[in-house]
Amino acid sequence: MPAGGAGPATAGVQGGAGAGPIPAADAAAANEAEVAAARERVEAMEALSREHVDQLAVAGREFEAKMKTASTPEERRALQLEFQQTQRAKQEEFKRRMAELNGR
């Protein structure tokens, strides 16, 4: 066995701050857990992204319907401003939730 105790059972993987070698099975299990957690984060982010796109599509259709019924330029402009503000708020919320999922 080489110096430092890194024989076949530990595969030379070192633990954190003076912990010594980690057995290969423990390292593999830790890696599998990290991969599973990353996969879950990606799936949650993809679901959030789909939800966001769907919300934007619904908001766009509602905006178009309101614009068709607007009778004055002032009313149309007010609807445009409201739509823009709503879209910005939705985008900020989306960014915040994505960052939260990403652990930031």
Jmol script that loads the backbone (N, CA, C; Angstrom):
load data "model"
ATOM      1  N   MET A   1       0.847  -1.175   0.000  1.00  0.00           N
ATOM      2  CA  MET A   1       0.000   0.000   0.000  1.00  0.00           C
ATOM      3  C   MET A   1       0.889   1.232   0.000  1.00  0.00           C
ATOM      4  N   PRO A   2       0.604   2.253  -0.833  1.00  0.00           N
ATOM      5  CA  PRO A   2       1.421   3.454  -0.873  1.00  0.00           C
ATOM      6  C   PRO A   2       1.312   4.240   0.425  1.00  0.00           C
ATOM      7  N   ALA A   3       2.289   5.105   0.643  1.00  0.00           N
ATOM      8  CA  ALA A   3       2.271   5.955   1.821  1.00  0.00           C
ATOM      9  C   ALA A   3       1.019   6.812   1.820  1.00  0.00           C
ATOM     10  N   GLY A   4       0.495   7.087   3.000  1.00  0.00           N
ATOM     11  CA  GLY A   4      -0.699   7.925   3.085  1.00  0.00           C
ATOM     12  C   GLY A   4      -1.978   7.111   3.099  1.00  0.00           C
ATOM     13  N   GLY A   5      -1.884   5.803   2.985  1.00  0.00           N
ATOM     14  CA  GLY A   5      -3.054   4.947   3.099  1.00  0.00           C
ATOM     15  C   GLY A   5      -3.973   4.935   1.906  1.00  0.00           C
ATOM     16  N   ALA A   6      -3.545   5.443   0.766  1.00  0.00           N
ATOM     17  CA  ALA A   6      -4.418   5.485  -0.413  1.00  0.00           C
ATOM     18  C   ALA A   6      -4.298   4.193  -1.185  1.00  0.00           C
ATOM     19  N   GLY A   7      -4.856   3.140  -0.639  1.00  0.00           N
ATOM     20  CA  GLY A   7      -4.837   1.846  -1.308  1.00  0.00           C
ATOM     21  C   GLY A   7      -6.047   1.706  -2.209  1.00  0.00           C
ATOM     22  N   PRO A   8      -6.294   0.541  -2.735  1.00  0.00           N
ATOM     23  CA  PRO A   8      -7.402   0.322  -3.656  1.00  0.00           C
ATOM     24  C   PRO A   8      -8.763   0.663  -3.060  1.00  0.00           C
ATOM     25  N   ALA A   9      -8.941   0.479  -1.755  1.00  0.00           N
ATOM     26  CA  ALA A   9     -10.250   0.736  -1.152  1.00  0.00           C
ATOM     27  C   ALA A   9     -10.586   2.216  -1.105  1.00  0.00           C
ATOM     28  N   THR A  10      -9.575   3.087  -1.175  1.00  0.00           N
ATOM     29  CA  THR A  10      -9.838   4.520  -1.089  1.00  0.00           C
ATOM     30  C   THR A  10      -9.672   5.227  -2.411  1.00  0.00           C
ATOM     31  N   ALA A  11      -9.107   4.582  -3.371  1.00  0.00           N
ATOM     32  CA  ALA A  11      -8.908   5.129  -4.718  1.00  0.00           C
ATOM     33  C   ALA A  11      -8.223   6.481  -4.715  1.00  0.00           C
ATOM     34  N   GLY A  12      -7.502   6.813  -3.637  1.00  0.00           N
ATOM     35  CA  GLY A  12      -6.731   8.047  -3.614  1.00  0.00           C
ATOM     36  C   GLY A  12      -7.559   9.312  -3.481  1.00  0.00           C
ATOM     37  N   VAL A  13      -8.832   9.211  -3.169  1.00  0.00           N
ATOM     38  CA  VAL A  13      -9.684  10.389  -3.024  1.00  0.00           C
ATOM     39  C   VAL A  13      -9.483  10.937  -1.628  1.00  0.00           C
ATOM     40  N   GLN A  14      -9.190  12.206  -1.520  1.00  0.00           N
ATOM     41  CA  GLN A  14      -8.932  12.827  -0.232  1.00  0.00           C
ATOM     42  C   GLN A  14     -10.175  13.534   0.291  1.00  0.00           C
ATOM     43  N   GLY A  15     -10.380  13.456   1.589  1.00  0.00           N
ATOM     44  CA  GLY A  15     -11.488  14.165   2.226  1.00  0.00           C
ATOM     45  C   GLY A  15     -11.101  15.608   2.475  1.00  0.00           C
ATOM     46  N   GLY A  16     -11.978  16.345   3.066  1.00  0.00           N
ATOM     47  CA  GLY A  16     -11.725  17.754   3.359  1.00  0.00           C
ATOM     48  C   GLY A  16     -10.820  17.903   4.560  1.00  0.00           C
ATOM     49  N   ALA A  17     -10.279  19.050   4.803  1.00  0.00           N
ATOM     50  CA  ALA A  17      -9.445  19.506   5.904  1.00  0.00           C
ATOM     51  C   ALA A  17      -9.026  18.429   6.901  1.00  0.00           C
ATOM     52  N   GLY A  18      -8.037  17.652   6.543  1.00  0.00           N
ATOM     53  CA  GLY A  18      -7.469  16.670   7.444  1.00  0.00           C
ATOM     54  C   GLY A  18      -8.319  15.432   7.651  1.00  0.00           C
ATOM     55  N   ALA A  19      -9.332  15.233   6.870  1.00  0.00           N
ATOM     56  CA  ALA A  19     -10.220  14.085   7.043  1.00  0.00           C
ATOM     57  C   ALA A  19      -9.580  12.797   6.570  1.00  0.00           C
ATOM     58  N   GLY A  20      -8.543  12.889   5.784  1.00  0.00           N
ATOM     59  CA  GLY A  20      -7.904  11.695   5.261  1.00  0.00           C
ATOM     60  C   GLY A  20      -8.642  11.181   4.034  1.00  0.00           C
ATOM     61  N   PRO A  21      -8.229  10.024   3.557  1.00  0.00           N
ATOM     62  CA  PRO A  21      -8.842   9.478   2.346  1.00  0.00           C
ATOM     63  C   PRO A  21     -10.307   9.100   2.570  1.00  0.00           C
ATOM     64  N   ILE A  22     -11.095   9.227   1.533  1.00  0.00           N
ATOM     65  CA  ILE A  22     -12.500   8.818   1.554  1.00  0.00           C
ATOM     66  C   ILE A  22     -12.577   7.497   0.813  1.00  0.00           C
ATOM     67  N   PRO A  23     -13.211   6.495   1.389  1.00  0.00           N
ATOM     68  CA  PRO A  23     -13.351   5.236   0.653  1.00  0.00           C
ATOM     69  C   PRO A  23     -14.033   5.487  -0.690  1.00  0.00           C
ATOM     70  N   ALA A  24     -13.650   4.714  -1.690  1.00  0.00           N
ATOM     71  CA  ALA A  24     -14.169   4.912  -3.049  1.00  0.00           C
ATOM     72  C   ALA A  24     -15.688   4.837  -3.092  1.00  0.00           C
ATOM     73  N   ALA A  25     -16.284   3.932  -2.340  1.00  0.00           N
ATOM     74  CA  ALA A  25     -17.745   3.801  -2.345  1.00  0.00           C
ATOM     75  C   ALA A  25     -18.403   5.060  -1.807  1.00  0.00           C
ATOM     76  N   ASP A  26     -17.809   5.658  -0.753  1.00  0.00           N
ATOM     77  CA  ASP A  26     -18.357   6.892  -0.196  1.00  0.00           C
ATOM     78  C   ASP A  26     -18.235   8.036  -1.193  1.00  0.00           C
ATOM     79  N   ALA A  27     -17.102   8.104  -1.882  1.00  0.00           N
ATOM     80  CA  ALA A  27     -16.901   9.158  -2.881  1.00  0.00           C
ATOM     81  C   ALA A  27     -17.896   9.001  -4.019  1.00  0.00           C
ATOM     82  N   ALA A  28     -18.128   7.772  -4.454  1.00  0.00           N
ATOM     83  CA  ALA A  28     -19.081   7.528  -5.543  1.00  0.00           C
ATOM     84  C   ALA A  28     -20.492   7.896  -5.107  1.00  0.00           C
ATOM     85  N   ALA A  29     -20.854   7.550  -3.869  1.00  0.00           N
ATOM     86  CA  ALA A  29     -22.190   7.878  -3.361  1.00  0.00           C
ATOM     87  C   ALA A  29     -22.366   9.389  -3.259  1.00  0.00           C
ATOM     88  N   ALA A  30     -21.328  10.073  -2.799  1.00  0.00           N
ATOM     89  CA  ALA A  30     -21.397  11.531  -2.698  1.00  0.00           C
ATOM     90  C   ALA A  30     -21.540  12.145  -4.083  1.00  0.00           C
ATOM     91  N   ASN A  31     -20.803  11.604  -5.054  1.00  0.00           N
ATOM     92  CA  ASN A  31     -20.890  12.104  -6.424  1.00  0.00           C
ATOM     93  C   ASN A  31     -22.285  11.863  -7.000  1.00  0.00           C
ATOM     94  N   GLU A  32     -22.842  10.679  -6.752  1.00  0.00           N
ATOM     95  CA  GLU A  32     -24.188  10.372  -7.243  1.00  0.00           C
ATOM     96  C   GLU A  32     -25.216  11.322  -6.638  1.00  0.00           C
ATOM     97  N   ALA A  33     -25.061  11.636  -5.359  1.00  0.00           N
ATOM     98  CA  ALA A  33     -25.982  12.558  -4.692  1.00  0.00           C
ATOM     99  C   ALA A  33     -25.876  13.955  -5.298  1.00  0.00           C
ATOM    100  N   GLU A  34     -24.642  14.388  -5.576  1.00  0.00           N
ATOM    101  CA  GLU A  34     -24.442  15.700  -6.198  1.00  0.00           C
ATOM    102  C   GLU A  34     -25.063  15.743  -7.589  1.00  0.00           C
ATOM    103  N   VAL A  35     -24.879  14.681  -8.350  1.00  0.00           N
ATOM    104  CA  VAL A  35     -25.439  14.609  -9.706  1.00  0.00           C
ATOM    105  C   VAL A  35     -26.965  14.632  -9.641  1.00  0.00           C
ATOM    106  N   ALA A  36     -27.539  13.882  -8.703  1.00  0.00           N
ATOM    107  CA  ALA A  36     -28.997  13.849  -8.556  1.00  0.00           C
ATOM    108  C   ALA A  36     -29.531  15.223  -8.166  1.00  0.00           C
ATOM    109  N   ALA A  37     -28.846  15.901  -7.250  1.00  0.00           N
ATOM    110  CA  ALA A  37     -29.274  17.237  -6.831  1.00  0.00           C
ATOM    111  C   ALA A  37     -29.177  18.218  -7.993  1.00  0.00           C
ATOM    112  N   ALA A  38     -28.115  18.121  -8.769  1.00  0.00           N
ATOM    113  CA  ALA A  38     -27.955  19.003  -9.935  1.00  0.00           C
ATOM    114  C   ALA A  38     -29.048  18.726 -10.960  1.00  0.00           C
ATOM    115  N   ARG A  39     -29.362  17.462 -11.167  1.00  0.00           N
ATOM    116  CA  ARG A  39     -30.419  17.089 -12.117  1.00  0.00           C
ATOM    117  C   ARG A  39     -31.770  17.664 -11.661  1.00  0.00           C
ATOM    118  N   GLU A  40     -32.054  17.581 -10.368  1.00  0.00           N
ATOM    119  CA  GLU A  40     -33.299  18.132  -9.831  1.00  0.00           C
ATOM    120  C   GLU A  40     -33.362  19.642 -10.032  1.00  0.00           C
ATOM    121  N   ARG A  41     -32.222  20.324  -9.802  1.00  0.00           N
ATOM    122  CA  ARG A  41     -32.182  21.780 -10.012  1.00  0.00           C
ATOM    123  C   ARG A  41     -32.462  22.125 -11.465  1.00  0.00           C
ATOM    124  N   VAL A  42     -31.847  21.390 -12.380  1.00  0.00           N
ATOM    125  CA  VAL A  42     -32.042  21.643 -13.812  1.00  0.00           C
ATOM    126  C   VAL A  42     -33.500  21.416 -14.192  1.00  0.00           C
ATOM    127  N   GLU A  43     -34.086  20.338 -13.693  1.00  0.00           N
ATOM    128  CA  GLU A  43     -35.493  20.060 -13.996  1.00  0.00           C
ATOM    129  C   GLU A  43     -36.402  21.153 -13.449  1.00  0.00           C
ATOM    130  N   ALA A  44     -36.118  21.638 -12.238  1.00  0.00           N
ATOM    131  CA  ALA A  44     -36.912  22.720 -11.649  1.00  0.00           C
ATOM    132  C   ALA A  44     -36.752  24.005 -12.458  1.00  0.00           C
ATOM    133  N   MET A  45     -35.535  24.273 -12.918  1.00  0.00           N
ATOM    134  CA  MET A  45     -35.293  25.470 -13.731  1.00  0.00           C
ATOM    135  C   MET A  45     -36.025  25.372 -15.066  1.00  0.00           C
ATOM    136  N   GLU A  46     -36.009  24.192 -15.671  1.00  0.00           N
ATOM    137  CA  GLU A  46     -36.721  24.009 -16.941  1.00  0.00           C
ATOM    138  C   GLU A  46     -38.224  24.189 -16.749  1.00  0.00           C
ATOM    139  N   ALA A  47     -38.764  23.662 -15.659  1.00  0.00           N
ATOM    140  CA  ALA A  47     -40.195  23.815 -15.373  1.00  0.00           C
ATOM    141  C   ALA A  47     -40.532  25.286 -15.143  1.00  0.00           C
ATOM    142  N   LEU A  48     -39.683  25.980 -14.403  1.00  0.00           N
ATOM    143  CA  LEU A  48     -39.898  27.403 -14.158  1.00  0.00           C
ATOM    144  C   LEU A  48     -39.844  28.184 -15.468  1.00  0.00           C
ATOM    145  N   SER A  49     -38.922  27.830 -16.327  1.00  0.00           N
ATOM    146  CA  SER A  49     -38.790  28.499 -17.619  1.00  0.00           C
ATOM    147  C   SER A  49     -40.040  28.289 -18.473  1.00  0.00           C
ATOM    148  N   ARG A  50     -40.537  27.051 -18.503  1.00  0.00           N
ATOM    149  CA  ARG A  50     -41.769  26.772 -19.265  1.00  0.00           C
ATOM    150  C   ARG A  50     -42.948  27.561 -18.700  1.00  0.00           C
ATOM    151  N   GLU A  51     -43.045  27.604 -17.380  1.00  0.00           N
ATOM    152  CA  GLU A  51     -44.116  28.356 -16.723  1.00  0.00           C
ATOM    153  C   GLU A  51     -44.032  29.836 -17.100  1.00  0.00           C
ATOM    154  N   HIS A  52     -42.824  30.372 -17.089  1.00  0.00           N
ATOM    155  CA  HIS A  52     -42.614  31.782 -17.422  1.00  0.00           C
ATOM    156  C   HIS A  52     -43.034  32.069 -18.864  1.00  0.00           C
ATOM    157  N   VAL A  53     -42.638  31.220 -19.783  1.00  0.00           N
ATOM    158  CA  VAL A  53     -43.003  31.390 -21.196  1.00  0.00           C
ATOM    159  C   VAL A  53     -44.518  31.333 -21.355  1.00  0.00           C
ATOM    160  N   ASP A  54     -45.152  30.394 -20.667  1.00  0.00           N
ATOM    161  CA  ASP A  54     -46.616  30.285 -20.736  1.00  0.00           C
ATOM    162  C   ASP A  54     -47.288  31.550 -20.207  1.00  0.00           C
ATOM    163  N   GLN A  55     -46.785  32.069 -19.090  1.00  0.00           N
ATOM    164  CA  GLN A  55     -47.349  33.292 -18.513  1.00  0.00           C
ATOM    165  C   GLN A  55     -47.198  34.468 -19.472  1.00  0.00           C
ATOM    166  N   LEU A  56     -46.047  34.567 -20.122  1.00  0.00           N
ATOM    167  CA  LEU A  56     -45.830  35.654 -21.077  1.00  0.00           C
ATOM    168  C   LEU A  56     -46.784  35.534 -22.256  1.00  0.00           C
ATOM    169  N   ALA A  57     -47.024  34.324 -22.716  1.00  0.00           N
ATOM    170  CA  ALA A  57     -47.936  34.112 -23.843  1.00  0.00           C
ATOM    171  C   ALA A  57     -49.358  34.516 -23.467  1.00  0.00           C
ATOM    172  N   VAL A  58     -49.798  34.133 -22.280  1.00  0.00           N
ATOM    173  CA  VAL A  58     -51.144  34.497 -21.816  1.00  0.00           C
ATOM    174  C   VAL A  58     -51.251  36.013 -21.693  1.00  0.00           C
ATOM    175  N   ALA A  59     -50.246  36.630 -21.089  1.00  0.00           N
ATOM    176  CA  ALA A  59     -50.258  38.087 -20.923  1.00  0.00           C
ATOM    177  C   ALA A  59     -50.284  38.781 -22.282  1.00  0.00           C
ATOM    178  N   GLY A  60     -49.559  38.252 -23.250  1.00  0.00           N
ATOM    179  CA  GLY A  60     -49.547  38.831 -24.594  1.00  0.00           C
ATOM    180  C   GLY A  60     -50.912  38.754 -25.257  1.00  0.00           C
ATOM    181  N   ARG A  61     -51.575  37.618 -25.112  1.00  0.00           N
ATOM    182  CA  ARG A  61     -52.920  37.474 -25.692  1.00  0.00           C
ATOM    183  C   ARG A  61     -53.914  38.419 -25.021  1.00  0.00           C
ATOM    184  N   GLU A  62     -53.810  38.541 -23.700  1.00  0.00           N
ATOM    185  CA  GLU A  62     -54.699  39.458 -22.977  1.00  0.00           C
ATOM    186  C   GLU A  62     -54.456  40.900 -23.417  1.00  0.00           C
ATOM    187  N   PHE A  63     -53.194  41.255 -23.588  1.00  0.00           N
ATOM    188  CA  PHE A  63     -52.848  42.602 -24.035  1.00  0.00           C
ATOM    189  C   PHE A  63     -53.436  42.872 -25.418  1.00  0.00           C
ATOM    190  N   GLU A  64     -53.284  41.929 -26.330  1.00  0.00           N
ATOM    191  CA  GLU A  64     -53.829  42.102 -27.683  1.00  0.00           C
ATOM    192  C   GLU A  64     -55.341  42.281 -27.653  1.00  0.00           C
ATOM    193  N   ALA A  65     -56.017  41.511 -26.814  1.00  0.00           N
ATOM    194  CA  ALA A  65     -57.478  41.627 -26.713  1.00  0.00           C
ATOM    195  C   ALA A  65     -57.874  43.001 -26.180  1.00  0.00           C
ATOM    196  N   LYS A  66     -57.157  43.479 -25.179  1.00  0.00           N
ATOM    197  CA  LYS A  66     -57.452  44.804 -24.619  1.00  0.00           C
ATOM    198  C   LYS A  66     -57.180  45.898 -25.646  1.00  0.00           C
ATOM    199  N   MET A  67     -56.091  45.744 -26.403  1.00  0.00           N
ATOM    200  CA  MET A  67     -55.754  46.761 -27.408  1.00  0.00           C
ATOM    201  C   MET A  67     -56.836  46.850 -28.482  1.00  0.00           C
ATOM    202  N   LYS A  68     -57.448  45.735 -28.819  1.00  0.00           N
ATOM    203  CA  LYS A  68     -58.508  45.742 -29.834  1.00  0.00           C
ATOM    204  C   LYS A  68     -59.734  46.503 -29.365  1.00  0.00           C
ATOM    205  N   THR A  69     -59.948  46.545 -28.058  1.00  0.00           N
ATOM    206  CA  THR A  69     -61.128  47.242 -27.537  1.00  0.00           C
ATOM    207  C   THR A  69     -60.825  48.679 -27.125  1.00  0.00           C
ATOM    208  N   ALA A  70     -59.551  49.056 -27.107  1.00  0.00           N
ATOM    209  CA  ALA A  70     -59.188  50.432 -26.739  1.00  0.00           C
ATOM    210  C   ALA A  70     -59.678  51.378 -27.822  1.00  0.00           C
ATOM    211  N   SER A  71     -60.303  52.474 -27.385  1.00  0.00           N
ATOM    212  CA  SER A  71     -60.911  53.372 -28.371  1.00  0.00           C
ATOM    213  C   SER A  71     -60.125  54.659 -28.613  1.00  0.00           C
ATOM    214  N   THR A  72     -59.180  54.976 -27.744  1.00  0.00           N
ATOM    215  CA  THR A  72     -58.427  56.225 -27.925  1.00  0.00           C
ATOM    216  C   THR A  72     -56.926  55.936 -27.883  1.00  0.00           C
ATOM    217  N   PRO A  73     -56.143  56.830 -28.466  1.00  0.00           N
ATOM    218  CA  PRO A  73     -54.684  56.669 -28.390  1.00  0.00           C
ATOM    219  C   PRO A  73     -54.187  56.681 -26.940  1.00  0.00           C
ATOM    220  N   GLU A  74     -54.818  57.490 -26.104  1.00  0.00           N
ATOM    221  CA  GLU A  74     -54.415  57.562 -24.695  1.00  0.00           C
ATOM    222  C   GLU A  74     -54.661  56.229 -23.990  1.00  0.00           C
ATOM    223  N   GLU A  75     -55.798  55.626 -24.294  1.00  0.00           N
ATOM    224  CA  GLU A  75     -56.124  54.337 -23.694  1.00  0.00           C
ATOM    225  C   GLU A  75     -55.136  53.260 -24.163  1.00  0.00           C
ATOM    226  N   ARG A  76     -54.795  53.296 -25.436  1.00  0.00           N
ATOM    227  CA  ARG A  76     -53.829  52.324 -25.962  1.00  0.00           C
ATOM    228  C   ARG A  76     -52.455  52.520 -25.321  1.00  0.00           C
ATOM    229  N   ARG A  77     -52.063  53.779 -25.174  1.00  0.00           N
ATOM    230  CA  ARG A  77     -50.758  54.070 -24.556  1.00  0.00           C
ATOM    231  C   ARG A  77     -50.738  53.598 -23.099  1.00  0.00           C
ATOM    232  N   ALA A  78     -51.825  53.828 -22.379  1.00  0.00           N
ATOM    233  CA  ALA A  78     -51.904  53.378 -20.985  1.00  0.00           C
ATOM    234  C   ALA A  78     -51.812  51.848 -20.913  1.00  0.00           C
ATOM    235  N   LEU A  79     -52.477  51.170 -21.834  1.00  0.00           N
ATOM    236  CA  LEU A  79     -52.407  49.708 -21.879  1.00  0.00           C
ATOM    237  C   LEU A  79     -50.988  49.235 -22.184  1.00  0.00           C
ATOM    238  N   GLN A  80     -50.306  49.929 -23.092  1.00  0.00           N
ATOM    239  CA  GLN A  80     -48.926  49.569 -23.426  1.00  0.00           C
ATOM    240  C   GLN A  80     -48.010  49.724 -22.214  1.00  0.00           C
ATOM    241  N   LEU A  81     -48.159  50.844 -21.509  1.00  0.00           N
ATOM    242  CA  LEU A  81     -47.322  51.072 -20.324  1.00  0.00           C
ATOM    243  C   LEU A  81     -47.587  50.015 -19.254  1.00  0.00           C
ATOM    244  N   GLU A  82     -48.856  49.713 -19.040  1.00  0.00           N
ATOM    245  CA  GLU A  82     -49.218  48.694 -18.058  1.00  0.00           C
ATOM    246  C   GLU A  82     -48.625  47.338 -18.452  1.00  0.00           C
ATOM    247  N   PHE A  83     -48.729  47.003 -19.727  1.00  0.00           N
ATOM    248  CA  PHE A  83     -48.193  45.735 -20.219  1.00  0.00           C
ATOM    249  C   PHE A  83     -46.678  45.681 -20.027  1.00  0.00           C
ATOM    250  N   GLN A  84     -45.986  46.756 -20.362  1.00  0.00           N
ATOM    251  CA  GLN A  84     -44.529  46.795 -20.214  1.00  0.00           C
ATOM    252  C   GLN A  84     -44.115  46.640 -18.751  1.00  0.00           C
ATOM    253  N   GLN A  85     -44.824  47.328 -17.860  1.00  0.00           N
ATOM    254  CA  GLN A  85     -44.503  47.229 -16.434  1.00  0.00           C
ATOM    255  C   GLN A  85     -44.745  45.810 -15.920  1.00  0.00           C
ATOM    256  N   THR A  86     -45.832  45.225 -16.361  1.00  0.00           N
ATOM    257  CA  THR A  86     -46.145  43.855 -15.953  1.00  0.00           C
ATOM    258  C   THR A  86     -45.079  42.889 -16.463  1.00  0.00           C
ATOM    259  N   GLN A  87     -44.657  43.072 -17.708  1.00  0.00           N
ATOM    260  CA  GLN A  87     -43.630  42.192 -18.283  1.00  0.00           C
ATOM    261  C   GLN A  87     -42.315  42.329 -17.519  1.00  0.00           C
ATOM    262  N   ARG A  88     -41.942  43.567 -17.182  1.00  0.00           N
ATOM    263  CA  ARG A  88     -40.707  43.779 -16.414  1.00  0.00           C
ATOM    264  C   ARG A  88     -40.794  43.092 -15.052  1.00  0.00           C
ATOM    265  N   ALA A  89     -41.941  43.231 -14.392  1.00  0.00           N
ATOM    266  CA  ALA A  89     -42.119  42.601 -13.079  1.00  0.00           C
ATOM    267  C   ALA A  89     -42.035  41.078 -13.198  1.00  0.00           C
ATOM    268  N   LYS A  90     -42.649  40.521 -14.236  1.00  0.00           N
ATOM    269  CA  LYS A  90     -42.596  39.074 -14.452  1.00  0.00           C
ATOM    270  C   LYS A  90     -41.154  38.627 -14.704  1.00  0.00           C
ATOM    271  N   GLN A  91     -40.403  39.415 -15.463  1.00  0.00           N
ATOM    272  CA  GLN A  91     -39.011  39.076 -15.763  1.00  0.00           C
ATOM    273  C   GLN A  91     -38.155  39.112 -14.498  1.00  0.00           C
ATOM    274  N   GLU A  92     -38.357  40.126 -13.664  1.00  0.00           N
ATOM    275  CA  GLU A  92     -37.594  40.226 -12.416  1.00  0.00           C
ATOM    276  C   GLU A  92     -37.920  39.056 -11.487  1.00  0.00           C
ATOM    277  N   GLU A  93     -39.191  38.704 -11.400  1.00  0.00           N
ATOM    278  CA  GLU A  93     -39.595  37.570 -10.571  1.00  0.00           C
ATOM    279  C   GLU A  93     -38.976  36.272 -11.098  1.00  0.00           C
ATOM    280  N   PHE A  94     -38.968  36.126 -12.412  1.00  0.00           N
ATOM    281  CA  PHE A  94     -38.355  34.948 -13.036  1.00  0.00           C
ATOM    282  C   PHE A  94     -36.867  34.881 -12.691  1.00  0.00           C
ATOM    283  N   LYS A  95     -36.164  35.992 -12.832  1.00  0.00           N
ATOM    284  CA  LYS A  95     -34.731  36.031 -12.513  1.00  0.00           C
ATOM    285  C   LYS A  95     -34.491  35.678 -11.050  1.00  0.00           C
ATOM    286  N   ARG A  96     -35.318  36.237 -10.162  1.00  0.00           N
ATOM    287  CA  ARG A  96     -35.163  35.984  -8.733  1.00  0.00           C
ATOM    288  C   ARG A  96     -35.358  34.496  -8.423  1.00  0.00           C
ATOM    289  N   ARG A  97     -36.399  33.911  -8.991  1.00  0.00           N
ATOM    290  CA  ARG A  97     -36.684  32.497  -8.736  1.00  0.00           C
ATOM    291  C   ARG A  97     -35.603  31.590  -9.336  1.00  0.00           C
ATOM    292  N   MET A  98     -35.073  31.958 -10.502  1.00  0.00           N
ATOM    293  CA  MET A  98     -33.991  31.166 -11.106  1.00  0.00           C
ATOM    294  C   MET A  98     -32.739  31.229 -10.230  1.00  0.00           C
ATOM    295  N   ALA A  99     -32.413  32.421  -9.750  1.00  0.00           N
ATOM    296  CA  ALA A  99     -31.243  32.572  -8.881  1.00  0.00           C
ATOM    297  C   ALA A  99     -31.431  31.766  -7.596  1.00  0.00           C
ATOM    298  N   GLU A 100     -32.644  31.767  -7.082  1.00  0.00           N
ATOM    299  CA  GLU A 100     -32.954  30.995  -5.878  1.00  0.00           C
ATOM    300  C   GLU A 100     -32.735  29.495  -6.130  1.00  0.00           C
ATOM    301  N   LEU A 101     -33.210  29.021  -7.261  1.00  0.00           N
ATOM    302  CA  LEU A 101     -33.016  27.611  -7.609  1.00  0.00           C
ATOM    303  C   LEU A 101     -31.540  27.285  -7.817  1.00  0.00           C
ATOM    304  N   ASN A 102     -30.800  28.266  -8.300  1.00  0.00           N
ATOM    305  CA  ASN A 102     -29.382  28.072  -8.590  1.00  0.00           C
ATOM    306  C   ASN A 102     -28.528  28.216  -7.333  1.00  0.00           C
ATOM    307  N   GLY A 103     -29.174  28.546  -6.212  1.00  0.00           N
ATOM    308  CA  GLY A 103     -28.452  28.658  -4.953  1.00  0.00           C
ATOM    309  C   GLY A 103     -27.679  29.940  -4.781  1.00  0.00           C
ATOM    310  N   ARG A 104     -28.141  30.996  -5.405  1.00  0.00           N
ATOM    311  CA  ARG A 104     -27.436  32.287  -5.274  1.00  0.00           C
ATOM    312  C   ARG A 104     -28.220  33.232  -4.413  1.00  0.00           C
TER     313      ARG A 104
END
end "model"
wireframe off; spacefill off
backbone 0.3
color backbone group
